[in-house]
Amino acid sequence: MQAAQYIGNKAFKIISTSPIAPNDDEVRINVGFVGICGTDMHIYHGVMDARVKPPHTIGHEISGTVAEIGKNVTGFMVGERVVVRPLDYCGDCPACHAGHSHVCHNLKFMGIDTPGAFQNSWTVKARTLHKLPANVDLKQGALIEPLSVACHDIRRARVKAGEHVVVLGGGPIGQLVALVAKSMGAEVLISEPNEHRRQFAAQYGIETINPITDDLTAFVKQWSNQKGADAVFEVSGVQQAVDAMVHVAAVRGRICMVAIHSQKPQVDLFQFFWKELELLGARVYEHADFEMAIDLVASGKVDLKPFISSVSELANIGDAFASMDNNPTGMKALVSCELV
């Protein structure tokens, strides 16, 4: 079999290796498709080399087929199509004991801290697997992981039907957050300066605004009948969005911090006092979020197909990353890792 290793300096090499037989609690997967996410792009740019320690096989947005099962594994059969929730938790820290294993004190993120999915075969713990329904193909399956991020964000912010939701940032995760909120019956607005991303949202019937040329706060007041947004999602990671989030939020509005900020932003805490705002952190996902994401796709409530910008072969993974680098129009690039 083959695996792609990130070797640093925006470069990959393809190596020949052997499948890893599963331990008693593990399953070996024939990898179908793997998505390139924002974290993968950060790795590609070299900013995570100290954590990743190249050469290293990365990738965590994965779909595939069960190929081999450990002797203690139940509930899965060879040939079943699955996706992976790429979190390896310890099970014995305060967070795990409290039922929050997704933010385990000793969490290892598969595909970053441990070898990932950009290879023909990947052996993982069975507890990380979720089954795909028959009507969800492997390409859409590779996008269940980012959709699960959005589901977790929406659940954290307790979005309900009829509420006004503002998403600050129209990248892939922001678009998915908007779609999940819309599927729940919320009124949704994406604030995004990139015209291509606004057009992408428009095809789903989601309202958009350019915060550079238009007054976002004034628009939200008019759009929400002077109330403001019940829930605000900061997905952009820029100071301007942190400034805006407190002004577009309604009294007792909920602000969900989704973005990772490379520098500590300044936050107007007076607005939290004045409007009794609530700030919520949202990190990765839980088991229920994957099940919710799979159900949204299987039921047709969320269509992931338009998100697939390109599909490349594993041998061309370097070109796939290069094509996504600073691409203003692309949403999700997939890498086919299927054995040929």
Secondary structure, 3 states (H helix, E strand, C coil): CEEEEEEECCEEEEEECCCCCCCCCEEEEEEEEEEECHHHHHHHCCCCHHHHCCCECCCCEEEEEEEEECCCCCCCCCCCEEEECCEECCCCCHHHHCCCHHHCCCCEEECCCECCCCECEEEEEHHHEEECCCCCCHHHHCCHHHHHHHHHHHHHCCCCCCCEEEEECCCHHHHHHHHHHHHCCCEEEEECCCHHHHHHHHCCCCEEECCCCCCHHHHHHHHCCCCCEEEEEECCCCHHHHHHHHHHEEEEEEEEECCCCCCCCCCCHHHHHHHCCEEEECCCCCHHHHHHHHHHHHCCCCCCHHHEEEEEEHHHHHHHHHHHCCCCCCCEEEEECCCC
